[in-house]
Amino acid sequence: MLVRCVAVGCDHAGIALKKIVSETLNERAIEILDLGTDGLESVDYPDFGYSVARAVADGEADRGVLMCGSGIGISIAANRHPKIRAALVHDKYSAQLCREHNDANVLCFGGRVITPEIAKSCLEVFLDTEFSTGERHERRVRKLCSPVYDAFEQ
């Protein structure tokens, strides 16, 4: 899938990393749907996680990138949407596998825990890696997407 548009969002702790992400997307001529924030004033990360999740789920963007201090909170927020598979990554290998095995459509970073160089390389892998189709991975992704799936009843 050719990635044409990426929704980007962060809280105040992700501002510096958001700049790196935006520069990388611009270098690749990928449209950016910037959903904020733009300043260092304290804001609530769930608001931005929900906004990016909604944009990706509604088809306004092909994929999303989210950042907060650790990446944990904003990934939890995005994953509350049933059509979103947000992955918090820390290296190129996890960025590759989140696409190949999980068909992740939102990439999450911790602005306080990852270097700009590693984040850029993870973003590039996330954009370039396709989902590995096949019964095993497709079956698992269907379970991830099911709003009524209860693993404890299986």
Protein Blocks (a to p, Z undefined) as FASTA:
>chain_A
ZZfbdcddddfklmmmmmmmmmmmmmnopacddebjfbfbdcdfklmmmmmmmmmmnopa
fbdcdddfkommmmmmmmmpmkbccdddfbfklmmmmmmmnopabdcddfklccfklmmm
mmmmmmmpccdedjklmmmmmmmmpmkbcfklZZ
